């Protein structure tokens, strides 16, 4: 019986990479706002992130977080259910960030507040994804007999 982590594990790294790109790009957008450049770029990046998240979450909810042939401890079942239950609120939080992000030049204060909102979302999503990775790793290690 093979207990390799499902292919979805690779999606976690991709999502975290998208967050990092937006976080690195966002401070530059403050300068672009000052120069009067429209915020279409940040909106496009947030929209792409939302689409990636929706696909990622749908795959996890359809295929499950863990390989089908893995026997779970009751605590792990609870963790998996909790993590799956966070998907909707994470998407709602990102939607709020998108709504609050200035759609035109906006003020520097508006952009700073939107960036703070994105930082909070980014931190929460990073913690969520890391918890999924940790669960996958722990369960796969237990199945293969790898010690902690």
C-alpha positions as CSV (number, residue, x, y, z in Angstrom):
1,X,0.0,0.0,0.0
2,X,1.5,3.3,-1.1
3,X,1.0,6.3,1.1
4,X,2.6,9.1,-0.9
5,X,1.3,12.6,-0.2
6,X,-1.3,13.4,-2.8
7,X,-0.3,15.7,-5.7
8,X,-2.2,18.5,-4.0
9,X,0.7,19.0,-1.6
10,X,2.6,20.7,-4.4
11,X,-0.2,23.3,-4.7
12,X,0.6,24.5,-1.2
13,X,4.0,25.8,-2.3
14,X,2.4,27.5,-5.3
15,X,-0.1,29.3,-3.2
16,X,2.5,30.5,-0.7
17,X,4.7,31.7,-3.6
18,X,1.8,33.7,-5.0
19,X,1.4,35.4,-1.5
20,X,5.1,36.2,-1.4
21,X,5.0,37.8,-4.9
22,X,2.0,40.0,-3.9
23,X,3.7,40.9,-0.6
24,X,6.9,41.9,-2.4
25,X,5.1,43.8,-5.1
26,X,2.7,45.7,-2.8
27,X,5.1,48.3,-1.4
28,X,6.0,49.3,-4.9
29,X,2.3,50.0,-5.5
30,X,2.5,52.8,-3.0
31,X,5.0,54.6,-5.3
32,X,2.9,53.8,-8.3
33,X,-0.1,55.4,-6.5
34,X,1.9,58.5,-5.9
35,X,2.7,58.6,-9.5
36,X,-1.0,58.2,-10.4
37,X,-0.8,54.7,-11.8
38,X,-4.1,52.7,-11.6
39,X,-4.4,49.7,-9.3
40,X,-5.3,47.2,-12.0
41,X,-2.1,45.2,-11.4
42,X,-2.8,44.5,-7.8
43,X,-6.4,43.7,-8.5
44,X,-5.3,41.3,-11.2
45,X,-2.8,39.6,-8.8
46,X,-5.5,39.3,-6.1
47,X,-8.0,37.9,-8.6
48,X,-5.4,35.3,-9.7
49,X,-4.7,34.3,-6.1
50,X,-8.5,34.0,-5.4
51,X,-8.9,31.7,-8.5
52,X,-5.9,29.6,-7.4
53,X,-7.3,29.3,-3.9
54,X,-10.8,28.3,-5.2
55,X,-9.2,25.6,-7.3
56,X,-6.9,24.4,-4.5
57,X,-9.7,24.3,-1.9
58,X,-12.1,22.6,-4.3
59,X,-9.6,19.9,-5.0
60,X,-9.0,19.3,-1.3
61,X,-12.7,19.2,-0.6
62,X,-13.3,16.8,-3.5
63,X,-10.2,14.6,-3.2
64,X,-9.6,15.0,0.5
65,X,-6.6,16.4,2.3
66,X,-5.0,13.0,2.7
67,X,-4.4,9.8,0.6
68,X,-7.5,7.6,0.6
69,X,-5.6,4.5,2.0
70,X,-4.4,6.3,5.1
71,X,-5.7,5.3,8.5
72,X,-6.2,8.4,10.6
73,X,-6.1,8.9,14.4
74,X,-9.2,10.6,15.8
75,X,-7.2,13.8,16.5
76,X,-6.0,13.9,12.9
77,X,-9.6,13.5,11.6
78,X,-10.6,16.5,13.8
79,X,-7.7,18.6,12.4
80,X,-8.6,17.7,8.8
81,X,-12.2,18.6,9.3
82,X,-11.2,21.9,11.0
83,X,-8.9,22.8,8.1
84,X,-11.4,22.0,5.5
85,X,-13.9,24.1,7.4
86,X,-11.6,27.2,7.2
87,X,-11.7,27.3,3.4
88,X,-14.9,29.4,3.0
89,X,-13.9,32.0,5.6
90,X,-10.4,32.4,4.0
91,X,-12.1,33.1,0.6
92,X,-14.4,35.5,2.3
93,X,-11.5,37.3,3.9
94,X,-9.7,37.6,0.6
95,X,-12.9,38.9,-1.1
96,X,-13.0,41.6,1.6
97,X,-9.3,42.5,0.9
98,X,-10.2,42.8,-2.8
99,X,-13.2,45.0,-2.1
100,X,-11.2,47.3,0.2
101,X,-8.2,47.6,-2.1
102,X,-8.4,51.0,-3.9
103,X,-9.6,50.6,-7.4
104,X,-8.0,53.8,-8.6
105,X,-5.2,55.9,-7.3
106,X,-6.7,56.1,-3.8
107,X,-4.8,57.8,-1.0
108,X,-1.6,56.5,0.5
109,X,-3.6,55.8,3.7
110,X,-6.1,53.7,1.8
111,X,-3.3,51.7,0.3
112,X,-1.6,51.2,3.7
113,X,-4.9,50.0,5.3
114,X,-5.5,47.6,2.3
115,X,-1.9,46.3,2.7
116,X,-2.5,45.7,6.4
117,X,-5.7,43.7,5.6
118,X,-3.7,41.7,3.0
119,X,-1.0,41.0,5.5
120,X,-3.5,39.7,8.0
121,X,-5.0,37.5,5.3
122,X,-1.6,36.3,4.1
123,X,-0.6,35.4,7.7
124,X,-3.8,33.4,8.2
125,X,-3.5,31.6,4.9
126,X,0.1,30.8,5.5
127,X,-0.7,29.3,8.9
128,X,-3.6,27.3,7.3
129,X,-1.4,25.9,4.6
130,X,1.4,25.1,7.0
131,X,-1.1,23.2,9.2
132,X,-2.2,21.2,6.2
133,X,1.4,20.4,5.2
134,X,2.3,19.4,8.8
135,X,-0.8,17.1,8.9
136,X,0.1,15.5,5.6
137,X,3.7,15.0,6.6
138,X,2.9,13.6,10.0
139,X,0.3,11.1,8.6
140,X,2.6,10.0,5.8
141,X,5.5,9.6,8.2
142,X,3.3,7.5,10.5
143,X,2.2,5.3,7.6
144,X,5.8,4.7,6.5
145,X,7.2,4.3,10.0
146,X,9.3,7.4,10.0
147,X,10.0,8.5,13.6
148,X,9.1,12.1,14.7
